Amino acid sequence: SISGSGIDICSFACLTLLFRVSEKTATPTSVVLMAINTMVGFLYRQYGQGGIESDAYGFFLVCAPIVCFGAPFGSVVGSYVHRLVLAWAIYVTDSVQLIAALIIVEPWVKQKGKPGFETPMHLTLSSAAIFISGLVFFYILQLLGQ
């Protein structure tokens, strides 16, 4: 994901690991960056790549009110908790998301009738390689920030 959650994760990681910004400061900053990235990606897709699917408009309209309430609320709540509590909350939610994605996608299960999914070994290995590459990348980012 170049303009979706991937760039949001990378911007938060750069703020905290590379530039050593506190999680309490990086969270609202990355929320603003997420909003900007979303709008830029949405507009680029609409005007630069020939349009957006109607479902994407629906998802955008559903998410917008939640984000408009949730982002400021999360920022206020985050200002009242210790930075380590916020860091652990991020660790837990990211771990739950990873486990849920593995449960939903099941990269190790053969799916008959779907081209490319008859032998799931390549999907399992590529998922593991991407995960390990991410660990190495963020570790190097952390080393550069020291």
C-alpha positions in Angstrom: 0.0 0.0 0.0 1.6 3.2 -1.2 -1.0 5.7 -0.3 -3.1 3.8 2.2 -2.3 2.4 5.6 1.2 1.4 4.5 2.4 5.0 4.2 0.6 5.9 7.5 2.5 3.1 9.3 5.8 4.3 7.7 5.2 7.9 8.6 4.4 7.0 12.3 7.4 4.7 12.4 9.7 7.4 10.9 8.4 10.0 13.5 8.9 7.7 16.5 11.9 5.5 15.5 14.0 7.7 13.3 13.3 11.2 14.6 12.6 10.0 18.2 9.4 12.0 18.5 7.3 10.8 21.5 4.3 8.7 20.7 2.1 11.3 22.4 3.2 13.8 19.8 3.6 11.4 16.9 0.0 10.1 17.2 -1.9 13.4 16.5 0.8 14.3 13.9 0.4 11.0 12.1 -3.4 11.4 12.2 -3.1 14.7 10.3 -0.7 13.1 7.9 -3.2 10.3 7.4 -5.9 12.7 6.5 -3.7 14.5 4.0 -2.4 11.2 2.5 -6.0 10.0 2.2 -7.2 13.1 0.4 -4.1 13.2 -1.9 -4.5 9.5 -2.8 -8.3 9.8 -3.3 -7.9 12.9 -5.5 -5.0 11.3 -7.5 -7.0 8.2 -8.1 -10.0 10.2 -9.2 -8.3 12.7 -11.5 -4.9 11.1 -12.3 -5.9 7.4 -12.8 -9.4 7.7 -14.3 -11.8 7.5 -11.5 -12.8 5.7 -8.3 -15.1 2.8 -7.9 -18.5 3.6 -6.5 -17.8 1.3 -3.5 -14.8 3.4 -2.6 -17.0 6.5 -2.4 -19.3 4.6 -0.1 -16.4 3.5 2.1 -15.1 7.1 2.2 -18.6 8.4 3.2 -18.9 5.8 5.9 -15.4 6.4 7.3 -15.4 10.2 7.2 -17.8 10.8 10.2 -16.1 8.2 12.3 -12.7 9.7 11.6 -14.0 13.3 12.3 -15.1 12.2 15.7 -12.6 9.5 16.5 -9.4 11.3 15.6 -9.9 14.3 18.0 -11.3 12.0 20.7 -8.3 9.7 20.4 -5.9 12.7 20.5 -7.6 13.9 23.7 -7.5 10.5 25.4 -3.9 10.0 24.3 -2.9 13.3 26.0 -4.1 12.0 29.3 -2.3 8.6 29.3 1.3 7.8 29.8 3.3 7.3 26.6 4.1 3.7 27.4 0.3 3.0 27.7 -0.2 4.5 24.3 2.8 2.5 22.9 1.4 -0.8 24.3 -2.1 0.0 22.9 -0.5 0.4 19.5 1.4 -2.9 19.9 -1.7 -4.8 21.0 -3.9 -3.4 18.2 -1.3 -4.1 15.5 -0.8 -7.6 16.8 -4.6 -8.2 16.8 -4.8 -6.8 13.2 -2.0 -9.2 12.0 -3.5 -12.2 13.6 -7.0 -11.3 12.3 -5.6 -10.8 8.8 -3.9 -14.3 8.9 -7.2 -15.9 10.1 -9.2 -14.2 7.4 -6.8 -14.6 4.5 -5.5 -18.0 5.4 -2.5 -17.8 3.1 -1.7 -21.5 3.8 -5.0 -22.9 2.6 -5.5 -24.2 -0.9 -8.4 -22.5 -2.7 -9.6 -24.5 -5.6 -11.0 -22.5 -8.6 -8.9 -19.4 -7.9 -6.0 -19.0 -10.3 -2.7 -18.7 -8.4 -4.1 -20.1 -5.1 -4.0 -23.8 -5.9 -0.6 -24.0 -4.3 -0.5 -21.6 -1.3 3.2 -22.1 -0.6 4.2 -19.0 -2.6 1.6 -16.8 -0.8 2.8 -18.2 2.6 6.5 -17.6 1.8 5.9 -14.1 0.3 3.8 -13.1 3.4 6.6 -14.3 5.6 9.3 -12.6 3.5 7.3 -9.3 3.6 6.9 -9.6 7.4 10.6 -10.3 8.0 11.5 -7.5 5.6 9.3 -5.1 7.6 11.0 -6.2 10.9 14.4 -5.6 9.4 13.4 -2.2 7.9 12.0 -0.9 11.2 14.9 -2.3 13.1 17.3 -0.4 10.8 15.1 2.7 11.2 15.4 2.4 14.9 19.2 2.1 14.7 19.5 5.2 12.5 17.5 7.2 15.0 19.9 6.5 17.9 
